[in-house]
Amino acid sequence: MRRVGIVRDPRFLEHRTGVHHIEVPRRLETIYGMLDADGLKDRLVEIAPRFASLEEVEMVHEAEYVEKILDTAGEPLCYLDPDTVTSEQSCRAAFLAAGSVIEAVRSVAAGELDTAFALIRPPGHHAERNRQMGFCLFNNAAIAAQYARRILGFERVLIVDWDVHHPNGTQHIFEQTPQVLLFSSHRYPFFPGTGDMLDVGLGEGMGYSVNVPLPAQRDDSDLVVAYRRLLEPVACEFQPQLILVSAGFDAHIDDPIGGMRVSENGFAVLAQIVLGLADELCGGKSVFMLEGGYDLGALRKSTRAVLETMLEGAPESLVQRIECGMRPASPVPDIIERVAEVQGQYWRCFRDV
């Protein structure tokens, strides 16, 4: 059984977005309630959250943009754009989210834990260097990756993003950086409009953005097969020293905006794949962080499934059933072949796919 840490804190609930928004405190309240009601918290190690410093946030974000977020502190409901809202405590929650993911990375890197799941908000993967976007204020995954590189000395970090939306912010921050490999599966075309398979990075970072754009209504087997055939080989060639996971659950079949058909079992098997790669390639060092997911029941079930997989692994019978369950008419094999052809310019592992 792995030593699994979690981040939880009531201060994340103080980021309030208004009665008509879908990224609301209830998202974490339902997860925290599940941890308490089911006794799952007794099998997990709580990581003490902390605030990120200005210097840590500015490893990713421009100082002028950080000042913009600081200026929202103590202010009532403010729409920074049509989707992204702050209230009196949102700035504090954003610094706490970023710092807590950093602390999870530090704990895993130090060998205090094998893996961790930061149950935080606001989410982060749409946040660009100089602007908020898509409910996100600071890019938690990018800040954690930069901390791992600059402070802890990691030379290669893999970021896996299975949120239904493409992580435009994460990609743009690292698109010229060969030390960070981004692998994203996402619905496409869809918000935010980025993430075409031809979008492979820039300059020295070409090939270090691996995008797997999927049409709507893809299910467990579609994603699992894509991860087996695309993530596993490129991760093995890249040889990461740390794996970060932007774990959004808005591809769940019950999600009100995702338009996909993934179940909590599918997310469990995706987690199994990532954890297996971490065990094989980097001594198990992996940190998951919450991104999207807006149906409360789906969010609760999916988070539990991933946490149980982190603790004990997914049942082999479940893994086999999902891997063999792809529908004959699925377009995903063709998408896999085309992604492999594009990425074969940069990665040897794809030249014979």
C-alpha positions as CSV (number, residue, x, y, z in Angstrom):
1,M,0.0,0.0,0.0
2,R,1.3,3.4,-0.9
3,R,1.7,6.3,1.5
4,V,-0.8,8.7,0.1
5,G,-1.1,12.3,1.2
6,I,-4.0,14.7,0.7
7,V,-4.4,18.5,0.9
8,R,-7.7,19.7,2.3
9,D,-8.5,23.0,4.0
10,P,-11.7,25.0,4.7
11,R,-10.1,28.1,3.4
12,F,-10.5,26.8,-0.1
13,L,-14.2,27.1,0.4
14,E,-13.9,30.8,0.9
15,H,-13.3,31.4,-2.8
16,R,-16.9,32.3,-3.7
17,T,-18.0,32.7,-7.3
18,G,-21.7,33.7,-7.0
19,V,-25.0,31.8,-7.1
20,H,-25.0,31.2,-10.9
21,H,-21.4,29.9,-11.2
22,I,-20.6,26.1,-11.5
23,E,-17.1,26.3,-9.9
24,V,-18.4,26.6,-6.3
25,P,-17.4,25.6,-2.7
26,R,-19.8,22.7,-2.8
27,R,-17.3,20.9,-5.1
28,L,-14.9,20.5,-2.2
29,E,-17.5,20.2,0.5
30,T,-18.8,17.0,-1.2
31,I,-15.3,15.6,-1.5
32,Y,-14.3,16.5,2.1
33,G,-17.6,15.0,3.3
34,M,-16.9,11.8,1.4
35,L,-13.5,11.5,3.1
36,D,-15.1,11.9,6.5
37,A,-18.2,9.7,6.1
38,D,-16.4,6.8,4.5
39,G,-13.4,6.7,6.8
40,L,-11.1,7.2,3.9
41,K,-9.3,10.0,5.6
42,D,-8.0,7.6,8.2
43,R,-5.9,5.8,5.5
44,L,-4.5,9.1,4.2
45,V,-1.8,11.5,5.4
46,E,-2.9,15.1,5.6
47,I,-0.4,17.5,4.2
48,A,-0.3,20.9,6.0
49,P,-1.3,23.5,3.5
50,R,0.7,26.6,3.1
51,F,0.6,29.8,1.1
52,A,2.9,30.2,-1.9
53,S,5.3,33.1,-1.7
54,L,5.3,35.9,-4.3
55,E,8.6,34.6,-5.6
56,E,7.1,31.1,-6.1
57,V,4.1,32.4,-8.0
58,E,6.3,34.7,-10.1
59,M,8.3,31.7,-11.3
60,V,5.4,31.3,-13.6
61,H,3.2,34.5,-13.7
62,E,4.2,38.0,-14.6
63,A,4.5,40.4,-11.6
64,E,1.9,42.8,-13.0
65,Y,-0.6,40.0,-13.3
66,V,0.1,38.8,-9.7
67,E,-0.5,42.4,-8.6
68,K,-3.9,42.3,-10.4
69,I,-4.9,39.2,-8.3
70,L,-3.6,40.8,-5.1
71,D,-5.7,43.8,-5.8
72,T,-8.9,41.7,-5.6
73,A,-8.2,40.8,-1.9
74,G,-11.1,42.0,0.3
75,E,-13.1,43.1,-2.7
76,P,-16.7,41.9,-3.3
77,L,-17.7,39.7,-6.3
78,C,-15.6,40.8,-9.3
79,Y,-15.8,39.3,-12.8
80,L,-12.2,39.4,-14.2
81,D,-13.7,37.9,-17.4
82,P,-17.1,36.3,-18.2
83,D,-16.0,33.0,-16.6
84,T,-13.5,33.9,-13.9
85,V,-14.7,35.5,-10.7
86,T,-13.1,36.6,-7.4
87,S,-14.5,37.6,-4.1
88,E,-13.1,38.8,-0.8
89,Q,-11.0,35.6,0.0
90,S,-10.3,34.4,-3.5
91,C,-6.7,35.8,-3.6
92,R,-5.9,34.0,-0.3
93,A,-7.4,30.7,-1.7
94,A,-5.3,31.0,-4.9
95,F,-2.0,31.5,-3.0
96,L,-3.0,28.7,-0.7
97,A,-3.8,26.3,-3.6
98,A,-0.5,27.0,-5.3
99,G,1.5,26.7,-2.1
100,S,-0.2,23.5,-1.0
101,V,0.6,21.8,-4.3
102,I,4.2,22.9,-3.8
103,E,4.2,21.4,-0.4
104,A,2.8,18.2,-1.8
105,V,5.6,18.1,-4.3
106,R,8.1,18.7,-1.6
107,S,6.7,15.9,0.6
108,V,6.8,13.4,-2.2
109,A,10.3,14.5,-3.4
110,A,11.6,14.2,0.2
111,G,10.3,10.6,0.4
112,E,7.8,11.5,3.2
113,L,5.0,10.2,0.9
114,D,4.8,8.1,-2.2
115,T,2.1,10.2,-3.9
116,A,-0.4,12.9,-3.0
117,F,-3.7,14.4,-4.2
118,A,-4.2,18.2,-3.6
119,L,-7.9,18.7,-3.2
120,I,-7.9,22.4,-3.8
121,R,-9.6,25.3,-5.6
122,P,-9.5,27.5,-7.5
123,P,-8.3,25.3,-10.4
124,G,-5.4,26.3,-12.4
125,H,-4.6,24.8,-15.8
126,H,-6.2,27.6,-18.0
127,A,-4.3,30.4,-16.2
128,E,-1.7,32.0,-18.5
129,R,1.4,33.8,-17.5
130,N,-0.3,37.2,-17.6
131,R,-4.1,36.5,-17.4
132,Q,-6.8,34.5,-15.7
133,M,-9.0,32.2,-17.7
134,G,-11.7,29.5,-17.4
135,F,-12.2,29.8,-13.6
136,C,-8.4,29.7,-13.0
137,L,-6.3,32.4,-11.2
138,F,-2.8,30.8,-10.8
139,N,-1.6,27.8,-12.7
140,N,-1.0,25.3,-9.9
141,A,0.5,22.6,-12.1
142,A,2.9,25.0,-13.8
143,I,4.0,26.5,-10.4
144,A,4.6,23.1,-9.0
145,A,6.6,22.0,-12.0
146,Q,8.8,25.2,-11.9
147,Y,9.3,24.6,-8.1
148,A,10.4,21.1,-8.8
149,R,12.9,22.2,-11.4
150,R,14.3,25.4,-9.9
151,I,14.2,24.6,-6.2
152,L,14.4,20.8,-6.0
153,G,16.6,20.3,-9.0
154,F,14.4,18.0,-11.1
155,E,15.5,18.0,-14.7
156,R,12.5,16.3,-16.3
157,V,8.9,16.8,-15.2
158,L,5.9,15.1,-16.9
159,I,2.5,16.8,-16.6
160,V,-0.5,14.6,-17.5
161,D,-3.9,16.5,-17.9
162,W,-7.1,14.4,-18.3
163,D,-9.5,17.3,-17.7
164,V,-12.1,17.6,-20.5
165,H,-10.6,21.0,-21.5
166,H,-7.2,21.5,-23.0
167,P,-4.7,23.1,-20.5
168,N,-3.9,26.1,-22.7
169,G,-2.1,27.9,-19.8
170,T,0.1,25.0,-18.9
171,Q,1.1,24.4,-22.5
172,H,1.9,28.0,-23.3
173,I,4.0,28.4,-20.2
174,F,6.2,25.4,-21.1
175,E,5.8,25.3,-24.9
176,Q,9.5,26.2,-25.4
177,T,10.8,24.0,-22.5
178,P,12.1,20.5,-23.3
179,Q,12.5,19.8,-19.6
180,V,8.7,19.7,-19.2
181,L,6.6,17.2,-21.2
182,L,2.8,17.9,-21.3
183,F,0.5,15.1,-22.3
184,S,-3.2,16.2,-22.6
185,S,-6.3,14.3,-23.6
186,H,-9.3,16.5,-24.1
187,R,-12.4,17.1,-26.0
188,Y,-11.8,19.0,-29.2
189,P,-13.0,21.3,-30.6
190,F,-14.1,22.7,-27.3
191,F,-13.2,25.4,-24.9
192,P,-10.6,27.0,-24.9
193,G,-10.1,26.2,-28.6
194,T,-6.5,25.1,-28.3
195,G,-5.0,21.6,-28.3
196,D,-4.9,20.4,-31.9
197,M,-2.7,17.4,-32.4
198,L,-0.4,19.6,-34.6
199,D,0.1,21.9,-31.6
200,V,3.4,20.3,-30.5
201,G,5.3,23.2,-28.9
202,L,7.8,25.8,-30.2
203,G,11.5,26.0,-30.7
204,E,13.4,23.7,-28.4
205,G,10.1,22.6,-27.0
206,M,8.8,21.1,-30.2
207,G,7.5,17.6,-29.4
208,Y,7.1,18.3,-25.7
209,S,3.4,19.1,-26.0
210,V,1.6,15.9,-26.9
211,N,-2.1,16.7,-27.5
212,V,-4.7,14.0,-28.0
213,P,-7.8,15.7,-29.2
214,L,-11.0,13.6,-28.9
215,P,-14.5,14.1,-30.2
216,A,-17.4,14.2,-27.8
217,Q,-18.9,11.1,-26.3
218,R,-15.7,9.2,-25.8
219,D,-15.8,6.7,-23.0
220,D,-13.5,4.8,-20.5
221,S,-12.0,2.4,-23.1
222,D,-11.3,5.3,-25.6
223,L,-9.2,7.1,-23.0
224,V,-7.5,4.1,-21.5
225,V,-6.4,2.8,-24.9
226,A,-5.1,6.2,-25.9
227,Y,-3.1,6.4,-22.7
228,R,-1.7,2.9,-23.2
229,R,-0.6,3.6,-26.8
230,L,0.5,7.2,-26.5
231,L,1.3,8.2,-22.9
232,E,3.1,5.0,-21.8
233,P,5.7,5.0,-24.7
234,V,6.4,8.7,-24.6
235,A,6.8,8.8,-20.9
236,C,9.2,5.8,-21.0
237,E,11.3,7.7,-23.6
238,F,11.2,11.0,-21.7
239,Q,12.1,9.3,-18.4
240,P,10.5,11.9,-16.0
241,Q,11.8,12.3,-12.5
242,L,8.4,13.5,-11.3
243,I,4.8,13.2,-12.7
244,L,2.2,15.8,-12.0
245,V,-1.5,15.2,-12.8
246,S,-4.1,17.8,-13.5
247,A,-7.0,15.7,-12.5
248,G,-10.2,17.2,-13.8
249,F,-13.4,15.0,-13.7
250,D,-15.5,17.0,-16.1
251,A,-15.2,14.2,-18.7
252,H,-17.5,12.1,-16.5
253,I,-20.7,11.0,-18.1
254,D,-22.8,12.9,-15.6
255,D,-21.0,16.2,-15.9
256,P,-23.2,19.0,-17.1
257,I,-20.8,20.6,-19.5
258,G,-18.2,18.0,-20.5
259,G,-20.1,16.0,-23.2
260,M,-18.0,12.9,-22.6
261,R,-18.9,9.4,-21.3
262,V,-16.1,8.5,-18.8
263,S,-17.0,6.9,-15.6
264,E,-15.3,6.8,-12.2
265,N,-13.9,3.4,-13.1
266,G,-12.3,5.0,-16.2
267,F,-10.6,7.6,-14.0
268,A,-9.4,4.8,-11.7
269,V,-7.7,3.1,-14.6
270,L,-6.2,6.3,-15.9
271,A,-4.7,6.8,-12.4
272,Q,-3.4,3.2,-12.4
273,I,-1.6,3.9,-15.7
274,V,0.0,7.1,-14.3
275,L,0.9,5.5,-11.0
276,G,2.4,2.5,-12.8
277,L,4.6,4.8,-14.9
278,A,5.6,6.7,-11.7
279,D,6.6,3.4,-10.0
280,E,8.6,2.3,-13.1
281,L,10.3,5.6,-14.0
282,C,10.7,7.9,-11.0
283,G,10.4,6.0,-7.8
284,G,6.7,6.5,-7.6
285,K,6.9,10.3,-7.3
286,S,3.6,11.7,-8.4
287,V,1.3,14.5,-7.3
288,F,-2.3,14.9,-8.4
289,M,-4.3,18.1,-8.2
290,L,-7.9,18.8,-8.7
291,E,-9.0,20.8,-11.8
292,G,-12.6,20.7,-13.2
293,G,-15.6,18.5,-12.5
294,Y,-19.0,20.0,-11.9
295,D,-21.5,17.3,-11.1
296,L,-21.2,16.7,-7.3
297,G,-22.0,13.0,-7.4
298,A,-19.6,12.4,-10.2
299,L,-16.9,14.4,-8.6
300,R,-17.3,12.6,-5.3
301,K,-17.2,9.1,-6.9
302,S,-14.3,9.9,-9.2
303,T,-12.2,11.4,-6.5
304,R,-12.8,8.4,-4.3
305,A,-12.0,6.0,-7.1
306,V,-8.7,7.7,-7.8
307,L,-7.7,7.9,-4.1
308,E,-8.5,4.2,-3.6
309,T,-6.4,3.4,-6.7
310,M,-3.6,5.5,-5.2
311,L,-3.8,3.4,-2.0
312,E,-4.3,-0.1,-3.3
313,G,-4.4,-0.1,-7.1
314,A,-7.3,-0.8,-9.4
315,P,-8.6,-4.3,-9.7
316,E,-7.0,-6.2,-12.6
317,S,-10.4,-7.4,-13.7
318,L,-11.6,-3.8,-14.1
319,V,-8.5,-2.8,-16.0
320,Q,-8.9,-5.7,-18.4
321,R,-12.6,-5.1,-19.0
322,I,-12.0,-1.4,-19.8
323,E,-9.0,-2.1,-22.0
324,C,-11.0,-4.6,-24.1
325,G,-14.2,-2.6,-24.2
326,M,-13.6,-0.2,-27.1
327,R,-16.6,0.0,-29.4
328,P,-15.9,-1.1,-33.0
329,A,-17.0,2.2,-34.4
330,S,-14.7,4.3,-32.2
331,P,-12.6,6.9,-34.0
332,V,-9.9,6.8,-31.4
333,P,-7.6,4.2,-33.1
334,D,-7.4,6.6,-36.1
335,I,-6.7,9.5,-33.8
336,I,-4.0,7.6,-32.0
337,E,-2.3,6.7,-35.3
338,R,-2.4,10.4,-36.5
339,V,-1.0,11.7,-33.1
340,A,1.8,9.1,-33.3
341,E,2.6,10.2,-36.9
342,V,2.8,13.8,-35.8
343,Q,4.9,13.1,-32.7
344,G,7.1,10.5,-34.6
345,Q,9.1,13.5,-35.8
346,Y,10.3,14.0,-32.3
347,W,10.0,10.7,-30.5
348,R,11.5,7.3,-31.6
349,C,8.8,5.4,-29.8
350,F,6.1,6.5,-32.2
351,R,7.9,5.8,-35.5
352,D,6.7,2.2,-35.6
353,V,3.2,2.7,-34.1
